[in-house]
Amino acid sequence: MRAVSLGLVAVTLALGVLLSPVMGAEDHVMVTPNDLTWADVPSLPPGAKVAVIEGPLDQATPFTIRLKLPPDYKVPAHWHPAIEHVTVLSGTFNLGMGDKLDPTKTKALSAGSMAIMQPKTTHFAWTKEETIVQVHGVGPWAVNYVDPADDPRKKP
């Protein structure tokens, strides 16, 4: 029995040595809230802030972002080309499915809640209080509005 255990340890150590150049320290990320740099989000209505933790979003790679949404904020109906995983970190994220923002057709997701939306699923959201969500998935990822007039990138 002892020989098997020592053999497993030797194999594990050998694999660790072989894999360490691939899984180098530069691939390891640890982030605290104070490490985040918040910026405006051109693809969302004014007031939202984004902190990119892992990316870039426009490539076929994993991404992780945080969105800080102010009180009384609304995100019109939109969809994404890739799966979206949303975890509510603080506040309440009111999320609904459909082609038009309708606050009566949303589910209130409090801190600790999660939503997973498949690609091209139209949805919308709103807040009553400041809310922070973490979004992750595999890109490329973008925001595509159901009504092009809702797209802040197309407004003067």
Secondary structure, 3 states (H helix, E strand, C coil): CHHHHHHHHHHHHHHHHHHCCCCCHHHCCCCCHHHCCCEECCCCCCCCEEEEEECCCCCCCEEEEEEEECCCCEEEEEECCCCEEEEEEECEEEEEECCCCCHHHEEEEECCCEEEECCCCCEEEECCCCEEEEEEEECCCCCEECCHHHCHHHCC
